[in-house]
């Protein structure tokens, strides 16, 4: 569950840091935050597939 747990925490971490981004880091920080969000979606879908596999097996 570690990848799933980190995927849940990572977007929130970036959200907390966002107000403190320097002007030069804003674009990079926004990109990292989007990647964290995308990873959260991917992990949630992977977990759903795994649960479906377990239920049908």
N, CA, C and O atoms as a DFTB+ gen file, in Angstrom:
228 C
 N C O
     1  1       0.812      -1.207       0.000
     2  2       0.000       0.000       0.000
     3  2       0.852       1.266       0.000
     4  3       0.310       2.367      -0.092
     5  1       2.152       1.134       0.099
     6  2       3.009       2.311       0.169
     7  2       2.864       3.233      -1.049
     8  3       2.723       4.442      -0.864
     9  1       2.893       2.720      -2.279
    10  2       2.720       3.631      -3.429
    11  2       1.369       4.345      -3.390
    12  3       1.273       5.524      -3.731
    13  1       0.332       3.625      -2.974
    14  2      -0.993       4.231      -2.882
    15  2      -1.001       5.321      -1.801
    16  3      -1.556       6.399      -2.009
    17  1      -0.394       5.040      -0.666
    18  2      -0.362       6.021       0.426
    19  2       0.406       7.276       0.008
    20  3      -0.034       8.395       0.271
    21  1       1.541       7.086      -0.633
    22  2       2.318       8.251      -1.076
    23  2       1.554       9.042      -2.134
    24  3       1.567      10.273      -2.126
    25  1       0.888       8.328      -3.045
    26  2       0.107       9.002      -4.090
    27  2      -0.987       9.866      -3.474
    28  3      -1.352      10.897      -4.040
    29  1      -1.510       9.460      -2.328
    30  2      -2.544      10.244      -1.652
    31  2      -1.941      11.468      -0.947
    32  3      -2.579      12.519      -0.872
    33  1      -0.736      11.333      -0.440
    34  2      -0.103      12.424       0.305
    35  2       0.574      13.462      -0.588
    36  3       0.562      14.653      -0.276
    37  1       1.153      13.020      -1.679
    38  2       1.978      13.887      -2.517
    39  2       1.249      15.136      -3.040
    40  3       1.801      16.230      -2.924
    41  1       0.031      15.030      -3.614
    42  2      -0.647      16.244      -4.090
    43  2      -0.915      17.248      -2.961
    44  3      -0.821      18.458      -3.162
    45  1      -1.244      16.738      -1.794
    46  2      -1.481      17.617      -0.651
    47  2      -0.216      18.339      -0.211
    48  3      -0.255      19.503       0.187
    49  1       0.890      17.639      -0.288
    50  2       2.182      18.240       0.055
    51  2       2.474      19.409      -0.868
    52  3       2.886      20.476      -0.412
    53  1       2.261      19.214      -2.169
    54  2       2.489      20.292      -3.130
    55  2       1.512      21.433      -2.906
    56  3       1.875      22.598      -3.074
    57  1       0.279      21.119      -2.530
    58  2      -0.708      22.174      -2.259
    59  2      -0.274      23.032      -1.068
    60  3      -0.474      24.247      -1.064
    61  1       0.316      22.396      -0.070
    62  2       0.786      23.143       1.098
    63  2       1.999      24.012       0.757
    64  3       2.157      25.107       1.297
    65  1       2.837      23.525      -0.124
    66  2       4.046      24.269      -0.501
    67  2       3.770      25.408      -1.478
    68  3       4.507      26.393      -1.511
    69  1       2.705      25.275      -2.276
    70  2       2.440      26.209      -3.366
    71  2       2.504      27.687      -2.961
    72  3       3.100      28.475      -3.696
    73  1       1.918      28.104      -1.828
    74  2       1.986      29.524      -1.470
    75  2       3.419      30.030      -1.203
    76  3       3.664      31.235      -1.165
    77  1       4.339      29.102      -1.024
    78  2       5.713      29.467      -0.694
    79  2       6.674      29.337      -1.873
    80  3       7.879      29.543      -1.723
    81  1       6.137      28.993      -3.050
    82  2       6.988      28.877      -4.231
    83  2       7.564      30.242      -4.590
    84  3       6.867      31.256      -4.555
    85  1       8.836      30.247      -4.931
    86  2       9.429      31.467      -5.458
    87  2       8.900      31.667      -6.876
    88  3       8.395      30.733      -7.498
    89  1       9.019      32.860      -7.367
    90  2       8.540      33.162      -8.718
    91  2       9.210      32.260      -9.757
    92  3       8.573      31.818     -10.713
    93  1      10.477      31.998      -9.560
    94  2      11.218      31.172     -10.501
    95  2      10.860      29.692     -10.435
    96  3      11.170      28.942     -11.360
    97  1      10.216      29.265      -9.359
    98  2       9.878      27.851      -9.174
    99  2       8.413      27.561      -9.472
   100  3       8.015      26.397      -9.511
   101  1       7.606      28.591      -9.682
   102  2       6.153      28.392      -9.827
   103  2       5.786      27.411     -10.935
   104  3       4.961      26.522     -10.723
   105  1       6.384      27.560     -12.106
   106  2       6.053      26.667     -13.218
   107  2       6.467      25.228     -12.914
   108  3       5.711      24.289     -13.165
   109  1       7.665      25.068     -12.376
   110  2       8.162      23.743     -12.035
   111  2       7.314      23.122     -10.920
   112  3       7.001      21.932     -10.965
   113  1       6.947      23.922      -9.931
   114  2       6.106      23.438      -8.845
   115  2       4.724      23.040      -9.317
   116  3       4.185      22.023      -8.881
   117  1       4.146      23.834     -10.205
   118  2       2.827      23.517     -10.757
   119  2       2.887      22.215     -11.556
   120  3       1.956      21.410     -11.510
   121  1       3.972      22.014     -12.281
   122  2       4.143      20.787     -13.058
   123  2       4.268      19.579     -12.122
   124  3       3.669      18.532     -12.368
   125  1       5.037      19.729     -11.064
   126  2       5.193      18.642     -10.101
   127  2       3.868      18.331      -9.409
   128  3       3.556      17.166      -9.164
   129  1       3.093      19.357      -9.096
   130  2       1.794      19.156      -8.468
   131  2       0.854      18.411      -9.422
   132  3       0.121      17.521      -8.989
   133  1       0.864      18.754     -10.688
   134  2       0.028      18.063     -11.675
   135  2       0.458      16.611     -11.830
   136  3      -0.385      15.720     -11.938
   137  1       1.768      16.369     -11.842
   138  2       2.266      15.000     -11.939
   139  2       1.837      14.181     -10.723
   140  3       1.484      13.009     -10.855
   141  1       1.868      14.793      -9.547
   142  2       1.432      14.109      -8.328
   143  2      -0.052      13.761      -8.424
   144  3      -0.466      12.668      -8.037
   145  1      -0.839      14.684      -8.936
   146  2      -2.271      14.430      -9.113
   147  2      -2.499      13.303     -10.115
   148  3      -3.326      12.422      -9.880
   149  1      -1.780      13.326     -11.218
   150  2      -1.905      12.277     -12.234
   151  2      -1.520      10.909     -11.658
   152  3      -2.151       9.896     -11.961
   153  1      -0.483      10.899     -10.831
   154  2      -0.049       9.647     -10.201
   155  2      -1.116       9.136      -9.238
   156  3      -1.345       7.930      -9.154
   157  1      -1.766      10.036      -8.515
   158  2      -2.850       9.650      -7.613
   159  2      -3.971       8.969      -8.399
   160  3      -4.481       7.931      -7.978
   161  1      -4.350       9.543      -9.527
   162  2      -5.393       8.956     -10.361
   163  2      -4.958       7.575     -10.853
   164  3      -5.743       6.628     -10.813
   165  1      -3.732       7.460     -11.310
   166  2      -3.222       6.184     -11.811
   167  2      -3.206       5.123     -10.715
   168  3      -3.590       3.979     -10.960
   169  1      -2.773       5.482      -9.523
   170  2      -2.731       4.529      -8.414
   171  2      -4.138       4.105      -7.999
   172  3      -4.362       2.941      -7.669
   173  1      -5.078       5.032      -8.012
   174  2      -6.462       4.700      -7.659
   175  2      -7.044       3.718      -8.676
   176  3      -7.739       2.773      -8.301
   177  1      -6.767       3.936      -9.939
   178  2      -7.251       3.027     -10.976
   179  2      -6.594       1.650     -10.852
   180  3      -7.255       0.626     -11.027
   181  1      -5.300       1.627     -10.553
   182  2      -4.593       0.358     -10.384
   183  2      -5.150      -0.409      -9.188
   184  3      -5.304      -1.629      -9.250
   185  1      -5.447       0.286      -8.121
   186  2      -6.018      -0.363      -6.943
   187  2      -7.403      -0.922      -7.270
   188  3      -7.731      -2.033      -6.854
   189  1      -8.211      -0.174      -8.001
   190  2      -9.542      -0.653      -8.383
   191  2      -9.434      -1.913      -9.242
   192  3     -10.196      -2.862      -9.059
   193  1      -8.483      -1.917     -10.181
   194  2      -8.294      -3.112     -11.012
   195  2      -7.879      -4.311     -10.165
   196  3      -8.364      -5.424     -10.368
   197  1      -6.985      -4.074      -9.225
   198  2      -6.504      -5.156      -8.352
   199  2      -7.650      -5.681      -7.496
   200  3      -7.771      -6.893      -7.317
   201  1      -8.479      -4.814      -6.972
   202  2      -9.628      -5.248      -6.174
   203  2     -10.607      -6.051      -7.021
   204  3     -11.139      -7.063      -6.564
   205  1     -10.845      -5.612      -8.242
   206  2     -11.722      -6.361      -9.145
   207  2     -11.150      -7.751      -9.416
   208  3     -11.884      -8.738      -9.459
   209  1      -9.837      -7.817      -9.597
   210  2      -9.160      -9.092      -9.843
   211  2      -9.325     -10.013      -8.634
   212  3      -9.606     -11.200      -8.792
   213  1      -9.156      -9.486      -7.463
   214  2      -9.281     -10.294      -6.241
   215  2     -10.726     -10.785      -6.070
   216  3     -10.965     -11.943      -5.725
   217  1     -11.667      -9.896      -6.312
   218  2     -13.075     -10.262      -6.149
   219  2     -13.525     -11.323      -7.142
   220  3     -14.360     -12.167      -6.814
   221  1     -12.979     -11.288      -8.352
   222  2     -13.406     -12.231      -9.374
   223  2     -12.624     -13.547      -9.330
   224  3     -12.982     -14.512     -10.004
   225  1     -11.575     -13.576      -8.545
   226  2     -10.720     -14.758      -8.500
   227  2     -11.057     -15.707      -7.477
   228  3     -10.399     -16.740      -7.352
